[in-house]
Amino acid sequence: MKVILHIGTEKTGTTSIQRTLAEDREALAERGILYPRLFGSENHMEIAVAAMDLSRNDELKMVELGRQNCDHLEYRRRLRDKLRSERAEDSFHTLVISNEHCHSRLLSDEALIRLRDLIAGTGPVEQFSVIVYLRRQDRLAVSLESTRVRLGGLGPLFPEGDNGRMPDYFCFDRLLDRYARVFGAENLIVRLYERDRLHKRSVVADFYRETGLGEPAAEVGELNTSLPLAQYLFLKRFNRTFPTIRAGKINPERGPIQWAIRDVCPGPPFRPARDAAQAFHARFLDNNAHVLRTYLPRLDRSTLFDESFDEYPETEEVQELTPEELFDFIAAIWRHKR
């Protein structure tokens, strides 16, 4: 069996790809391609949870182990058995696994070896193909900030790093080198998440073409769009009092706040000042040069990503809600509670 492992990265249309694969599951199965159900998640988060270190304290892992009501080792065993049983249901020749947390949570060779061995332990594997989409670091950070704030997270928009070492999350050279060591550089498919470089200007169509899946039977539109500015400002302040994680556990006080306010103050998303985005991007020039030389040597330009920053305002946008906007949020929460 051939295994296609889609690892993200995060904020590169992964939800659209996964939703399309899920809706296309039966049509794919008729062509001998398995997009497994696992424990029911659309995005195969189970794969990343199982491959994490036993000692890793992770929100995703806490939620999943609670959902299955078991410890981590038992979770791995159940997942292996579930995938094995799905593979045995038909004479599939291709297995497709898609999870962006393989980018953000699996940060060591040992974790990737567990990932590889978990899949290989469910039946013979003739070849692994690892496909990944890369997005310019400042754009990735801005999109991540919107999702993080929506889910109750805190932290800086553009992290400074630890003693000058930038987080692995943004260092694509470390990500690709890690997967190359475990799965083989020849088995990596590296794509750029830039609209003009995607097949039919669609990441879903591009994914299907690059992996040899043909054409999607039903392609969904863009999902997980960015928060409007006012919602972003409100949730940033809300998260300080009601974070998602408190004392190492899911905070029961938080509630579904993102649903209560989802229709309040629509408008364009938050954008940082242009010079801040440029400065953050500049910190990855050496990392990106390594990716270009090693994994995309035939790219038709001298830099990994385009160098336009025109989407950002010259000065930072307003950072305070008006009294009228604040009352709109209060009214929405009141209606939701009633």
Beta strands, then each sheet from edge to edge (+ up, - down):
strand 1: 2-6
strand 2: 33-34
strand 3: 94-98
strand 4: 127-134
strand 5: 188-192
strand 6: 245-246
strand 7: 249-250
sheet 1: 2+ 3+ 1+ 4+ 5+
sheet 2: 6+ 7-
end
